[in-house]
Amino acid sequence: MSWPESGAPVQVVRGARNSVNNRFLPHHLLETEAVLCVDDDAHLRHDEIVFAFRVWREHRDQIVGFPGRYHAWDLNYNNGFLYNSNYSCELSMVLTGAAFIHRYYLWSYWRLLPAAIREYVDEYMNCEDIAMNFLVSHITRKPPVKVTSRWTFRCPGCPVTLSADQTHFHERHKCIQFFSQVMGYTPLVSTQYRADSVLFKTRIPHDKQKCFKFI
């Protein structure tokens, strides 16, 4: 396998152990404030990445990215919050499978986030993205910023990923419950704000137009 010519240096770092927490290790190789986190099954165009970075420069203390999710209160689930990926006007999380975050939060993930949360992520190989959203909202008291119309990511030619497992999704309900218990509250903040560019000429389905107001 050969790397395509990118015009930029590429460094491959082998983790000391298999852990999804590794994606937030504050490597000394990272010299920029902005860090783009991307899953191997996420497809992003160059113009989308550039636009997201421009939005991040205006919201440096928030997570700025593409796949939005939200937490919803459910009286039938021990009176707690549930993880939800259905299309909604609101969101309270932007998954780090395709998002910009400030380098500071990589350090914070290992220094400020309770160790019990990282250990839970290791045990279930899940929810590191939810943990990062908990951390950033806890520090900033702000919601993340979603850009463009992308809601989910699919890669037909890619191997089966962890997120494709149905139990993986149900475990995310438990993650929100456990993280809230450890932190003493649920710091996630809901928002209906979304940053988009008229240059993308996004076609919004009729039943979703109620979520957006064009000025």
Summary of the structure (lengths in Angstrom):
residues: 215
radius of gyration: 17.3
end to end distance: 48.1
largest distance: 53.2
contacts: 563
relative contact order: 0.19
helix: 37%
strand: 15%
